[in-house]
């Protein structure tokens, strides 16, 4: 049973998702929280991960550690994406099982679904078609993690759940234009353009692909909500139900920041998946739904971004 004194291990606690989960757990009064930096524990090292779990004996595990990035980084480092993610997740999942951890949350992404899946995307569409080429190695690694959790549940009776969020944003995001996801890249690009008094910003692709966006604190809330809950669904979509075109997000950020320059589209660059909104009926049926609006979520995120820039 999940209690305020339960020992919970959060891997990847310095990242966008892991840090949000850690904040939320602390806010809700959980005090026995286990974290370790990647400098001290290499999650791709099977023996070290096993020994860490064995020594510390967590009752619950949330795996938020992963190698993530945007189209550019995925395209340029496919081998790193598939190797690193496969290694991290198999080490954490297997070490958890071997050390009698019954409850585990495995986090992935909506990019696990087929590129041309029917919209909104239901969990049952997994493996029903071809993946988007620009992030195929990452997606395949995450699909392997889902199947690993499913297999352990079937064979060993564990309660390992896989939560698949839509695109995320929020405090502690990665704003490096070479490795960031689309929304963080928009914030960084448009902020810099305003500061430097530029007349235009350059966006990759046509600007037409649609993306669902959710504040990371909503995902953190979902992780805690589902951590102990026994479900009949090992795979559960976690989304906001709100989508816009990339170019509409750009205009939204421009208006919020106060940048009135021109948008230039580089149509020689890839668009990625044309549309990606997930069906969250299963999550809602269990009693969970996203609460943070894009307006309020952006204001909080941007204020923290500006504070960090000043530092």
QUITA-V125892 format. One record per residue. RES is the residue in three letters. D_LAST is the distance of its C-alpha to the last C-alpha in whole Angstrom. Layout:
[[RES | D_LAST] [RES | D_LAST]]
This chain:
[[UNK | 42] [UNK | 38] [UNK | 38] [UNK | 35] [UNK | 35] [UNK | 36] [UNK | 34] [UNK | 32] [UNK | 30] [UNK | 27] [UNK | 27] [UNK | 24] [UNK | 22] [UNK | 18] [UNK | 19] [UNK | 19] [UNK | 22] [UNK | 22] [UNK | 19] [UNK | 21] [UNK | 24] [UNK | 23] [UNK | 21] [UNK | 25] [UNK | 27] [UNK | 25] [UNK | 25] [UNK | 29] [UNK | 30] [UNK | 30] [UNK | 30] [UNK | 31] [UNK | 28] [UNK | 28] [UNK | 25] [UNK | 25] [UNK | 23] [UNK | 24] [UNK | 24] [UNK | 26] [UNK | 28] [UNK | 29] [UNK | 30] [UNK | 33] [UNK | 35] [UNK | 37] [UNK | 39] [UNK | 35] [UNK | 35] [UNK | 38] [UNK | 38] [UNK | 35] [UNK | 36] [UNK | 39] [UNK | 38] [UNK | 35] [UNK | 38] [UNK | 36] [UNK | 38] [UNK | 36] [UNK | 33] [UNK | 31] [UNK | 30] [UNK | 27] [UNK | 26] [UNK | 27] [UNK | 26] [UNK | 25] [UNK | 24] [UNK | 26] [UNK | 29] [UNK | 28] [UNK | 27] [UNK | 30] [UNK | 32] [UNK | 31] [UNK | 31] [UNK | 34] [UNK | 35] [UNK | 32] [UNK | 31] [UNK | 35] [UNK | 35] [UNK | 31] [UNK | 32] [UNK | 36] [UNK | 35] [UNK | 32] [UNK | 34] [UNK | 38] [UNK | 37] [UNK | 35] [UNK | 38] [UNK | 41] [UNK | 39] [UNK | 39] [UNK | 42] [UNK | 44] [UNK | 42] [UNK | 44] [UNK | 40] [UNK | 42] [UNK | 39] [UNK | 37] [UNK | 34] [UNK | 34] [UNK | 31] [UNK | 32] [UNK | 31] [UNK | 34] [UNK | 34] [UNK | 37] [UNK | 39] [UNK | 41] [UNK | 40] [UNK | 43] [UNK | 43] [UNK | 45] [UNK | 42] [UNK | 41] [UNK | 41] [UNK | 43] [UNK | 42] [UNK | 46] [UNK | 45] [UNK | 43] [UNK | 45] [UNK | 47] [UNK | 46] [UNK | 44] [UNK | 40] [UNK | 38] [UNK | 38] [UNK | 35] [UNK | 33] [UNK | 37] [UNK | 36] [UNK | 33] [UNK | 35] [UNK | 38] [UNK | 36] [UNK | 35] [UNK | 39] [UNK | 40] [UNK | 38] [UNK | 39] [UNK | 43] [UNK | 42] [UNK | 41] [UNK | 44] [UNK | 47] [UNK | 46] [UNK | 46] [UNK | 50] [UNK | 51] [UNK | 49] [UNK | 49] [UNK | 45] [UNK | 43] [UNK | 40] [UNK | 39] [UNK | 37] [UNK | 34] [UNK | 34] [UNK | 31] [UNK | 30] [UNK | 27] [UNK | 24] [UNK | 21] [UNK | 18] [UNK | 15] [UNK | 14] [UNK | 16] [UNK | 16] [UNK | 15] [UNK | 16] [UNK | 19] [UNK | 22] [UNK | 22] [UNK | 20] [UNK | 23] [UNK | 24] [UNK | 22] [UNK | 18] [UNK | 20] [UNK | 21] [UNK | 18] [UNK | 16] [UNK | 19] [UNK | 19] [UNK | 16] [UNK | 16] [UNK | 19] [UNK | 19] [UNK | 16] [UNK | 18] [UNK | 21] [UNK | 23] [UNK | 26] [UNK | 26] [UNK | 25] [UNK | 27] [UNK | 27] [UNK | 29] [UNK | 33] [UNK | 35] [UNK | 32] [UNK | 35] [UNK | 35] [UNK | 34] [UNK | 31] [UNK | 31] [UNK | 28] [UNK | 27] [UNK | 24] [UNK | 23] [UNK | 24] [UNK | 27] [UNK | 28] [UNK | 26] [UNK | 29] [UNK | 32] [UNK | 31] [UNK | 32] [UNK | 35] [UNK | 36] [UNK | 36] [UNK | 39] [UNK | 41] [UNK | 44] [UNK | 44] [UNK | 47] [UNK | 44] [UNK | 42] [UNK | 40] [UNK | 39] [UNK | 36] [UNK | 33] [UNK | 32] [UNK | 32] [UNK | 35] [UNK | 33] [UNK | 33] [UNK | 32] [UNK | 33] [UNK | 30] [UNK | 30] [UNK | 30] [UNK | 27] [UNK | 26] [UNK | 27] [UNK | 26] [UNK | 22] [UNK | 23] [UNK | 25] [UNK | 22] [UNK | 19] [UNK | 22] [UNK | 22] [UNK | 26] [UNK | 27] [UNK | 29] [UNK | 29] [UNK | 31] [UNK | 32] [UNK | 33] [UNK | 36] [UNK | 36] [UNK | 34] [UNK | 34] [UNK | 34] [UNK | 34] [UNK | 36] [UNK | 37] [UNK | 37] [UNK | 36] [UNK | 36] [UNK | 37] [UNK | 40] [UNK | 39] [UNK | 42] [UNK | 42] [UNK | 39] [UNK | 40] [UNK | 44] [UNK | 42] [UNK | 40] [UNK | 37] [UNK | 35] [UNK | 31] [UNK | 30] [UNK | 27] [UNK | 28] [UNK | 26] [UNK | 25] [UNK | 23] [UNK | 22] [UNK | 20] [UNK | 19] [UNK | 17] [UNK | 16] [UNK | 14] [UNK | 13] [UNK | 11] [UNK | 10] [UNK | 9] [UNK | 6] [UNK | 5] [UNK | 5] [UNK | 4] [UNK | 0]]
